[in-house]
Amino acid sequence: MLTEKKHDLCHHIILIGFMGTGKSTVGQRLAEYLQAPFIDLDHEVVHRDGRTIPELFEQEGEGYFRDLESKTLMSCLQSDVPCIMSTGGGAVLRSENCEVMIQKGFVVQLTAELETIVARVAGDSNRPLLQGNASERVQQLMDARAGRYGFAHCQIATDQCDVERIINSILEAYDAYCCATKAAE
């Protein structure tokens, strides 16, 4: 059950983490709860370009997609209206993305174990980086991205947790961050 406490949204809340950790699901529910705008960065990239992520990867390559992702991220975080944003799992691959996220918002890393991620994403045709053996590819990508998410203000495991519990954990950490930020001013 979600807490009844009133939360003032004074910073963007940005969800990062590996694919399948629940960023989009949690982000959307968190935005609904806070009555705040929600931006799914992958969906925003698709909306702006007009092609699906698999089409972008196939026709233009991963570099082109990452360029679009970075431009879209920068553009969305320029807003003075705080939002809830879920990023794609690879948004952290560029240091400039990490820098703007930490400057513009409260960054939460969602985590999950390999088995949980594979169960959540195996068979998803919208994930071009998972072609082939999903378990093997997830492990390779997790190894390659190890340490990339460490800049987050907090880390929350999503294995065997319901969305409300995850949201409560995010809000508890966010409230502590806001208190510390106000005290430092």
N, C-alpha and C positions, 0 to 999 in steps of 0.2 A: 504494500500500500504506500502511495506517495505521501510525503509529509505535507502537512497543512500550512506550513510556514510560508509567508510571503517572501518572494525572492525578487529583488530589484536587479534587472539585467543592465549592468553598466559597462560590460565588456562583451565582445564576441566570445562565444564558447566554441572552440574548434576541436573536433574529434579526429584524431589520427590513429593509425594502427594498420596492421596487416589486413589484407582482404579477409572477409569472413569473420571479423571480430565483432560485428554488430553496429558499426558506425552509422550507417543509414537508418537502420531500424531504431536505434536508441536516439539518434539525432532528431528524427521526425517526431517521436513521442515526447522528447524533451521540449522541443519547440512548441508542440501543442499544449503541454502542461504550462509552460511559461508565457504562452500566447505571444511568441516571438517569431519573426520570419525564419524559415528553414531553407538552407541552401545545400543541396547535394552536389558537390563539385563536379563529379562525373556527369550527372544529369545536366548541369549548367554548360559544361563543355559540349555535350551532344546538342543541346538546344542552340548554342551559339554557332556551331559549325554545320549542323544539319545532317551529320552522319553519325552512325553508331560507333561505339568504341572499337569493336572488331573491324568495321570498315575503315576507320582512321588508321589503325595499326596496319591493316593489309594494304591500303592504298598509299599511305604516306610514311609509315614507319613509326616506331616508338618515339623517336626524337621529336617529330612533328607534334605528336600527341602531348608530350611533356611540355613543349613550348606553349601550346594552347592551354594546358592545365595551369602553367605558371601565370600566364596573362590573365586568365579567368580568376585565379586565386587573388592576384593583386587587385584586380578590378573590384571584386566582391568585398574585399576587406577594407576598401576605401570608404565605405558607407559609415556615416556617423550613427546609424541605427543599428544597435547590437543585434546580431543574429546567431543562430545555431548553425554551424557548418559541419558537414561530414566530408572529409577529403577522400580521395582515392588512396589506396595503400602505398602507391609510389610517389605521392606528392612530396614526401620527405627526401627524395633522392637528389633534390637540388637545394643547396644551402641557402640560396636567396629565399626560397619558399619557407624554410624553417625560420629564418630571420624575421620575415614579415609576420608569420603566424605568432611568434613569441612577442613581437612588438605590439601587435594589434589585438591580441586576445588572450584568453585563458585556454591553454592547450591541454587536452586530456588524451592520453594514450589508452586505447582499449586493447586488451590482450586476450589471447586464447591459446590453448594447447594445439599442437599439430592435428591431433585426431578430431578435435572440435572443428577446426577450420576446414579440414578435408570433408567432414560430414556436411558442413554448411555450403561449401562451394563446388564440390564435385558435380560435374554435369552441367554447370552454368555456362552456356555458350557465349555469354557476354564477357567472359574473362579470357582474352586472347593469350595471356601469359601462362595459362594452365593447359595448353594443348599437350596431349600425351598423358602419361601417368600422373594423375592429379596429386597423389601423395608425394611422389618423388619431386615434382615441380614445386609444390608448396614448401617442402623441406629445403630445396635449393634456394628458393627466393627468400625464405626466412633467414637462412644462413647468410646470404648476400646482403640482406638489409639489417642484420644484427647491429645494434648500436645506433641506427639512424633515427630512432624514435626517442632517444634519451633526453632530448631537450624539453620534453613535455613537463608541465607543472605538476602533473600527477599521473599515475598509472592505475588502471582498474581492470581486473580480470573479469571476463564475461562468461567463462565456463560455468555451466550449471547455475546461472543466475537469471532471475527473471528481469525484465526490462525495468520495472519499478524499482527494484533493488539497486540496479546499476545507476538509474537516474538519481536516486537518493544519495548514493556515494558521490556522484558528480557534483550535486548541489552542496553537499557538505564540504567538499574540497573547494568549490567555487566560493562559498561564503567565507571560508578561512582566507582564501586568496584576496577577496575584496576587503576584508578587515585589515589584512596586512598591508595592502596597497594604500588604503586610506590612512592608516597609522604612519606610513612612511612619508606621506605628503606634508 
